[in-house]
Amino acid sequence: MAALDDSEDFVRQKIEEGWSHSKLSTILKELNQVSKGFSVRSVQRFCTEKNIHKTSRLAAQEVDKVVSDAVAKVRSGYDVWGLLHGIHPPPILKNAPLEGP
């Protein structure tokens, strides 16, 4: 996979734009004028090792933290709004844990 190491930024950009591993493999073979080192399977392994994905740049733990923070922020805003308007959230919402099981 040494051949792909020099192309990491290009690979990351194209995968995040939605390119398939197959399309990327074909283009890399053409750009480098070689057939070895740029197979679809090599591109897939490289992307896995470098944490390159189409859908998200955040790890699962980071997503959990962002969601938890957002829920806490909305909940606190709802509590403040409710206090200002004499309305209180149901106890199940007010005391619900922020973490999952």
N, C-alpha and C positions, 0 to 999 in steps of 0.2 A: 504494500500500500504506500510505499515511499513515493511512487509516482503521483498519488493523489495529495500528498502532504503539501506540495507546491501550489496546489489549486484549491486549498481549503476555503479561502474567501469566496472564490467563484462558485464552488459547490454549495456553500452555505447560502449565498445570495439566490442562486437558481432554485434550490430546494424550497427556500422560504417563499419564493415567487410562485411555487406550485408545480415546478417541473417534476416529471417522473424520474425515477432512477434510470429507467431504460433510455429516455430521451437524453439525460445528462451523460450517460455512458457513451452513447453514439456521438454526441458533440465533442466530448473529451477525446475520443479516439480520433476524430477528424482534426481537431485543433492540434493534437500532439503527433499526428501522423504515425500512430502505433496502434497495435491491437492488444498488446499485453498490458496488464495493470489497470485497465479501465473497464472491466466487465461489469455487468449490472450487479452481480453479487459483490464485487469489490467495492463498488459505490455504496451499496447497502451497508456493508460492514463498516466502511469508513464513516458513513453518516451516523451509525449507531455508536461507534467509538468516540466521535466528536460531539455527540449529542445534537445532531442536526436533524430537525424535524420540520414538516410543513406547518403543523398546527399551532404549536406553542413554544415560546422561548423560555417559559417558566417550568421549573420542576414541580411535581405534585405538591410538595411541602410549601413551596412558594405560593402556589395557587390557593392552597388552604389558608395560608396567612392573609393573603390579599382579600379573600372572601370573608374571612372572620373579621378583619378590620372594617370592611365595608358594612357588614351586618351590625357591628357594634356602633359604627358612626350613625347609621340610619336609625337604629334603636334609640340611641341617646337623643337624636333630633326629634324622634317621635315622642319620647318622654317629655322633652322640653316643650314641644308644641302642645302636648296634652295638658301639661301643667298650666300653660298660658291660657288655654281655652277651657280649663276645668274638666278635661277628659283624661282619664288614665288608661293606659293599655291594659288588656286583660292580664292577670297574673301569669298565665302560661307564657306569654311573650316577654313580660318583664323579667322573669326569672329563668328563662330558657338558657341552657348552656351554649356557649359559642363553639365549643369543640364537638367533633363527631364522636361516634362510639369508640 
